[in-house]
Amino acid sequence: MTRRYALRDDQWERIEPVLPGREGHVGVTARDNRLFVDAVLYRYRAGIAWRDLPERFGDFRVVHLRPLALEHNRRVAALVCRAGTGPRQRVRLNRQHDCACPPAQRGGKKRGPGQNNQAIGRSRGGLSTKIHATVDALGNPTGFHLTPGQAHDLEGADVLLKDSEAEAVIADKAYDAQARVIEPLLKAGKQVVIPPRSTRKQQRDYDRHLYKARHLIENFFARLKQYRAIATRYDKTARNFLGAIHLAAAVVWLN
């Protein structure tokens, strides 16, 4: 029987040893780790409420409350990435807007500043979140950062490029900031492949041939948008939303 949105056997063999809840791991041993992961993937790919999960996944409240998909996905994704085929020499930086679906937009009691910082902001499309991401030379994701939708793209660059080990950085014109991006990268000895803005008084030269590889970050976002609950942000908290992104990223690495 075909299990829609489920992991293949070879994918499960690679991810099973790094999952919490496995036999011999600290804490409670899960009854069926694979069924749980398949349930989470099904929910985010199909874009449904937790209570609408098919009965074969068991009680939806157990799946929803279990902390694996919410808190441990960053560690799982990091371990999967570490198990890849070695370091890539180029990194691409980009961002994507995610508009919250109606359940995440429902108003509640208003809170003061700093009490409801869930990376949800207001832009022309309404409530939205911006996903900042980097990928390596093969298009596999290497880092994420969330900001409110109205935040500038450079906020993601400040976080993701600070400790980057890549030898070259490819990004679009939005990241053409001399003091904030270009100069720090050049001082670190990295090749900067960012086209200059047309309003620059002194135009910079860049590798136009290498810049064509920027499509890899767009390809990754296209794969990420296959997860409907991520593309329209079904999660209220930034922690849960980022956990879902890391889980989807781990699946991309496993393909």
Backbone torsions as a table, in degrees:
resi	resn	phi	psi	omega
1	MET	NA	132.8	179.2
2	THR	-78.1	127.4	178.9
3	ARG	-99.6	107.4	-175.3
4	ARG	-66.8	134.4	178.4
5	TYR	68.5	6.6	-176.9
6	ALA	-85.8	159.8	176.6
7	LEU	-71.0	145.7	172.7
8	ARG	-73.8	164.9	-179.1
9	ASP	-61.0	-41.3	-178.9
10	ASP	-68.3	-33.7	176.5
11	GLN	-67.1	-42.1	-178.8
12	TRP	-65.3	-36.8	179.9
13	GLU	-62.6	-30.6	-179.4
14	ARG	-81.8	-32.4	-174.9
15	ILE	-93.7	-21.1	-176.5
16	GLU	-58.0	-42.7	-175.7
17	PRO	-68.6	-11.8	-176.7
18	VAL	-109.4	3.7	-178.0
19	LEU	-86.5	135.5	170.1
20	PRO	-67.1	153.0	-177.7
21	GLY	92.3	-2.9	178.7
22	ARG	-75.9	162.5	-179.1
23	GLU	-64.8	131.2	-179.7
24	GLY	89.7	-6.3	179.6
25	HIS	-87.6	156.7	179.7
26	VAL	-61.6	136.9	178.6
27	GLY	100.0	-168.6	-177.3
28	VAL	-74.3	137.4	176.7
29	THR	-82.0	127.6	-178.6
30	ALA	-70.6	149.0	179.2
31	ARG	-69.8	-42.0	-179.9
32	ASP	-151.9	92.1	-177.4
33	ASN	-63.2	-39.8	-176.4
34	ARG	-66.0	-40.7	178.7
35	LEU	-62.6	-37.9	179.0
36	PHE	-65.2	-47.2	179.3
37	VAL	-61.3	-42.5	178.1
38	ASP	-62.2	-35.9	179.1
39	ALA	-66.1	-42.8	179.9
40	VAL	-65.6	-44.2	178.6
41	LEU	-61.8	-40.4	179.6
42	TYR	-61.9	-43.4	-178.4
43	ARG	-62.6	-45.3	-176.7
44	TYR	-76.1	-32.5	178.2
45	ARG	-72.3	-43.0	-176.8
46	ALA	-79.1	-24.0	-179.1
47	GLY	70.0	56.1	-178.4
48	ILE	-123.2	166.0	173.9
49	ALA	-73.3	153.8	-178.9
50	TRP	-57.7	-37.4	-176.6
51	ARG	-70.7	-11.5	179.4
52	ASP	-94.2	7.4	176.7
53	LEU	-60.8	140.8	177.0
54	PRO	-57.0	151.8	-174.4
55	GLU	-63.0	-23.3	-177.2
56	ARG	-65.4	-16.5	179.4
57	PHE	-88.5	-2.9	178.8
58	GLY	87.2	-160.6	-177.6
59	ASP	-67.0	120.5	-177.3
60	PHE	-63.4	-26.6	-178.7
61	ARG	-68.6	-32.3	177.3
62	VAL	-68.1	-42.5	179.6
63	VAL	-66.3	-41.7	-175.7
64	HIS	-68.3	-37.7	-173.8
65	LEU	-87.5	-19.4	-179.2
66	ARG	-64.2	130.9	-170.0
67	PRO	-76.7	-4.8	-174.9
68	LEU	-56.4	-54.0	-175.6
69	ALA	-71.8	-16.2	-174.7
70	LEU	-95.5	-35.2	-172.2
71	GLU	-121.2	-25.9	-171.2
72	HIS	-102.0	-1.9	-176.4
73	ASN	-65.9	-30.6	177.9
74	ARG	-61.7	-43.1	179.8
75	ARG	-66.9	-42.6	179.0
76	VAL	-61.6	-46.8	-179.6
77	ALA	-62.7	-39.2	179.9
78	ALA	-64.4	-40.4	179.4
79	LEU	-68.5	-37.5	177.3
80	VAL	-65.6	-43.3	178.1
81	CYS	-62.0	-39.2	-179.0
82	ARG	-65.9	-25.1	-179.5
83	ALA	-85.2	8.4	179.9
84	GLY	-71.2	-165.0	-172.4
85	THR	-98.7	32.6	175.6
86	GLY	105.4	170.8	-175.6
87	PRO	-71.2	145.2	174.1
88	ARG	-101.2	151.1	-169.7
89	GLN	-95.9	-5.9	-178.6
90	ARG	-130.9	148.9	178.5
91	VAL	-131.0	141.5	178.5
92	ARG	-116.4	139.5	-175.8
93	LEU	-118.8	135.3	178.7
94	ASN	-159.6	-179.0	-179.5
95	ARG	-147.6	162.1	-179.8
96	GLN	-143.5	141.8	175.7
97	HIS	-90.7	138.1	174.3
98	ASP	-126.7	115.7	178.8
99	CYS	-86.7	133.4	-178.3
100	ALA	-68.8	139.3	177.0
101	CYS	-75.6	168.6	-175.8
102	PRO	-50.5	-42.4	-179.7
103	PRO	-59.7	-33.3	-179.0
104	ALA	-80.8	-10.9	-177.3
105	GLN	-98.5	-5.9	-177.5
106	ARG	-63.8	131.7	-176.2
107	GLY	-79.1	151.4	175.2
108	GLY	-134.2	-155.8	178.3
109	LYS	-67.5	130.3	-178.7
110	LYS	-69.4	140.1	-179.0
111	ARG	-119.2	160.1	179.9
112	GLY	-72.5	168.4	179.5
113	PRO	-60.8	137.8	179.0
114	GLY	88.7	-13.4	-179.1
115	GLN	-90.9	-13.6	-177.3
116	ASN	-135.3	46.9	-178.2
117	ASN	-84.9	86.2	-177.6
118	GLN	-115.5	25.9	178.4
119	ALA	58.5	35.9	175.3
120	ILE	-115.7	121.4	-179.2
121	GLY	-128.2	179.2	-179.8
122	ARG	-111.3	129.5	174.8
123	SER	-135.3	-168.6	-176.2
124	ARG	-62.4	-28.7	-179.3
125	GLY	-87.1	2.3	-178.3
126	GLY	107.5	-148.1	177.8
127	LEU	-71.2	132.4	-176.9
128	SER	-154.5	161.0	177.2
129	THR	-127.9	144.2	178.2
130	LYS	-109.7	125.7	176.8
131	ILE	-97.2	119.1	173.3
132	HIS	-99.1	134.8	-175.4
133	ALA	-144.9	155.6	171.9
134	THR	-126.5	148.6	174.4
135	VAL	-130.4	161.7	-179.8
136	ASP	-91.2	-167.4	-174.8
137	ALA	-68.4	-14.3	177.9
138	LEU	-103.4	1.6	179.6
139	GLY	87.5	10.4	178.1
140	ASN	-86.4	136.2	-176.1
141	PRO	-66.5	142.4	-179.3
142	THR	-126.5	-12.7	-179.6
143	GLY	-169.8	153.0	-179.4
144	PHE	-141.0	152.4	174.3
145	HIS	-152.6	137.1	-179.2
146	LEU	-107.3	139.6	172.8
147	THR	-140.3	161.6	171.9
148	PRO	-58.8	154.6	-174.3
149	GLY	-59.6	-27.5	-176.6
150	GLN	-87.3	-3.6	-177.6
151	ALA	-70.2	150.0	179.9
152	HIS	-72.6	150.9	-178.9
153	ASP	-61.0	-28.0	-177.3
154	LEU	-66.0	-20.7	177.0
155	GLU	-63.6	-35.8	176.1
156	GLY	-71.4	-37.6	178.6
157	ALA	-63.8	-37.2	179.7
158	ASP	-58.2	-35.5	-176.8
159	VAL	-87.4	-46.2	-170.6
160	LEU	-80.5	-27.6	-177.0
161	LEU	-94.9	-7.8	-173.8
162	LYS	-60.1	-44.9	-176.6
163	ASP	-116.5	26.0	-178.7
164	SER	-67.3	136.9	179.5
165	GLU	-98.0	2.0	-177.8
166	ALA	-68.5	152.0	178.1
167	GLU	-86.5	-19.8	179.7
168	ALA	-139.4	144.0	178.8
169	VAL	-122.8	124.2	-179.8
170	ILE	-113.3	126.3	179.1
171	ALA	-153.6	167.4	-178.2
172	ASP	-88.5	-173.6	-172.7
173	LYS	-63.2	-22.5	-178.9
174	ALA	-61.3	-22.3	-177.5
175	TYR	-101.0	15.4	177.9
176	ASP	-82.0	74.0	178.6
177	ALA	-120.1	112.5	-171.2
178	GLN	-60.7	-54.5	-174.7
179	ALA	-78.1	-27.9	-172.3
180	ARG	-92.9	-29.0	-176.1
181	VAL	-125.2	-56.5	-171.0
182	ILE	-61.2	-55.0	-176.3
183	GLU	-62.6	-45.2	177.4
184	PRO	-59.8	-37.8	179.6
185	LEU	-68.6	-41.9	178.8
186	LEU	-65.1	-39.2	178.1
187	LYS	-65.0	-29.8	178.1
188	ALA	-81.5	0.2	177.9
189	GLY	79.9	23.5	-178.9
190	LYS	-98.7	150.1	175.2
191	GLN	-81.7	127.5	-178.2
192	VAL	-101.9	117.4	179.0
193	VAL	-115.7	75.4	-178.8
194	ILE	-131.5	117.2	179.4
195	PRO	-64.9	141.8	-179.0
196	PRO	-75.5	153.0	175.1
197	ARG	-68.3	150.7	-179.8
198	SER	-68.2	-18.9	-178.8
199	THR	-86.3	-2.0	179.2
200	ARG	-66.3	137.4	176.5
201	LYS	-73.0	-38.1	176.7
202	GLN	-115.0	108.2	-177.8
203	GLN	-74.1	134.8	176.3
204	ARG	-90.8	153.2	173.1
205	ASP	-92.9	150.9	178.3
206	TYR	-150.2	161.9	-177.4
207	ASP	-77.5	100.1	-177.2
208	ARG	-68.0	-33.6	179.0
209	HIS	-66.8	-44.5	179.4
210	LEU	-67.8	-30.2	-178.9
211	TYR	-63.8	-23.8	179.1
212	LYS	-62.0	-22.0	-179.8
213	ALA	-74.1	-3.5	-179.9
214	ARG	-64.8	-14.3	179.9
215	HIS	-63.1	-18.2	-178.1
216	LEU	-64.6	-35.5	177.9
217	ILE	-70.5	-34.9	176.5
218	GLU	-68.1	-36.6	177.4
219	ASN	-63.3	-38.2	179.3
220	PHE	-65.2	-44.9	179.2
221	PHE	-63.3	-32.2	176.3
222	ALA	-63.9	-39.1	176.8
223	ARG	-70.4	-37.0	179.9
224	LEU	-65.0	-35.1	-179.6
225	LYS	-69.9	-10.6	174.2
226	GLN	-67.0	-20.2	176.2
227	TYR	-89.4	99.2	-171.2
228	ARG	-61.4	-36.4	-179.1
229	ALA	-72.3	-12.4	173.1
230	ILE	-92.9	-42.3	-178.1
231	ALA	-60.3	-30.4	-179.7
232	THR	-119.2	15.8	176.6
233	ARG	44.2	89.6	176.9
234	TYR	-84.3	-17.1	-174.8
235	ASP	-90.8	137.7	179.3
236	LYS	-77.3	-43.4	-175.6
237	THR	-87.6	146.1	178.3
238	ALA	-65.1	-33.4	179.6
239	ARG	-60.7	-48.4	-179.5
240	ASN	-66.3	-40.5	-178.3
241	PHE	-65.3	-43.5	179.4
242	LEU	-68.1	-34.3	175.7
243	GLY	-61.8	-40.0	178.2
244	ALA	-65.4	-39.0	179.2
245	ILE	-63.8	-42.4	179.0
246	HIS	-65.1	-36.6	177.4
247	LEU	-64.9	-44.6	177.3
248	ALA	-62.5	-37.8	178.2
249	ALA	-64.4	-38.4	178.2
250	ALA	-62.8	-37.9	178.1
251	VAL	-66.4	-37.8	176.8
252	VAL	-61.2	-42.7	178.2
253	TRP	-64.7	-32.6	-177.3
254	LEU	-76.2	-17.7	-178.4
255	ASN	-73.7	NA	NA
